[in-house]
């Protein structure tokens, strides 16, 4: 039977309309062949697996062996067992709750409302999405484990998969599928998963553990069933209890290739077992004092789960949360020690700076700062030992706690402790800081020392946590690309921009002198084109990493430009920096180079509203001077290496004149049509098109008429860019009829004769 035939067979066995009346005996029974639960777990295995774990993942099930008495999590009668948190005293009542949830998921899936399914949390994550797929009309990817979805999505290029909803990962993968058959694409994804987890199956891990304990004087390990590894002692069982270490196949995949293992101790009647303590003495085995409630193996004790060391990250905690849907109780971590230092001995730290004492954000790259091990009262700083343990070369994430809680830079330990202080060296300032809310919403960071208790100034990071933070940093602060940049100078500018040598000299002089320049002129004179190339010419190369271009409009605001509160995914608001603030932060850490901020249509925005208190800061004499911003206690200065170029269309009647307060802070340069420039004449000569030459002469004459019109003037002349870069499909007739003539209609909207006269002159030039 093909997968598609299997899908159809399930639909025939359990049509949506029949789910509402499906009896409990049909949902779960001991004749496994025909129950809904058996179909989902076993018979439709080829349509995506969520195999394994306890039968409690179905919330209610028909049992062979009655569950042990006394477990408050579970309620049972003479046939069925179910979660007590369903709040029902009888199996039928509990099943009604479960069935209603299944019907809800199936109905939403058939309607294609996967966003609504994502928000439901009564069923376990994998169980919910398996049901969704089976009723989705094959419009989902049949992978249900979130960790596995993240693996394939990341491999196919999705960014920041840890913070993305499951439904959005599904949409991304569906987009990658394209026109491929669903199940062919599913096979491709399975190959990716197989390649990423090769050698890390349950059997591989179990074999590695047996090998590790082989020849040990104290312990012995051997296989015991499909999903268990039995560990005991050669001189008898410790505590007279069998000690089982369960590794759940396909649920927890080993991330790396280390053969170290970490053991998670279970409560045994409220007591910690000796095996846990004894195993700490086995070389290569790391133990951590977790307390996780598990399933009872027998009436003697609780099992102990074992996971590979490389999986001991907050991702594992996320998986445990999902696994909790199976075992019925929240996974609770009492303590989580940091992962062992990397093989090169490097350690990772989190430093909290208080700008009232010294500011990490204001440190120059290469600058050093000494930090004492004792506070002003002579008392040891919190977690004093960390300052002692920090070694030269260790990596440090720099965080500031006020006025905005955010990561602002990367540092390194430049001098180890001398008993009195350590020294930090700034190696990277972040133009786009990483907010505390971003850190809190990242699952892999939930066990960070700092997030669990922020009292203190120096905290330890695991290597995994540091790597996750670096991913967040690089997402908004990419490293400059190493490609060679094309050189650019005055000569190239004059080849591309149709102005005179004298005009270029004037443009450069005005911008460098005042640092704020507005290019104004009629449409089509090449203001935007010239602005970027003016920046290139001053930089000496085409370096777009030091140029930012935005366009103002009527809804553009201070919050977009400088800073303000923006809604987040949790229904609240976060403080976010605007584009100009981020650009200035980037320029501030690179004072050896000039940066150019280009504003297209500058007079379309409400400039006083957009700039706010920056009206003063952009003035050359106030560069580098701090001022308190509107939203919090943060101070801000516009760096002296930032140059602003604005463009203003003088022919738009709907736009008000530029704010006078802003006007005096800018120099204004009027750009004129370049039809009669040497460069444009050479360009026309190369095309050798007589119709183009006649049209240019007609436009020049038209511009004279426009310039002499009292209601118009030079600011309304037709620019040369309408006739530049003509390609094979560019028709002079179309340019005249559909680009230029409609503008003339606007110019002489109240003078029909004048409009017709001038329009006809242009048409005649093409005959």
Beta strands, then each sheet from edge to edge (+ up, - down):
strand 1: 60-62
strand 2: 74-76
strand 3: 80-83
strand 4: 219-223
strand 5: 228-233
strand 6: 243-246
strand 7: 261-264
strand 8: 285-288
strand 9: 304-308
strand 10: 348-353
strand 11: 368-372
strand 12: 395-400
strand 13: 406-415
strand 14: 421-435
strand 15: 458-461
strand 16: 516-521
strand 17: 547-551
strand 18: 563-567
strand 19: 573-577
strand 20: 595-600
strand 21: 627-628
strand 22: 635-636
strand 23: 642-649
strand 24: 667-671
sheet 1: 1+ 3- 2+
sheet 2: 4+ 5- 6+ 9+ 7- 8-
sheet 3: 11+ 14- 13+ 12- 10- 15+
sheet 4: 17+ 20+ 23+ 16+ 24+
sheet 5: 18+ 19-
sheet 6: 21+ 22-
end
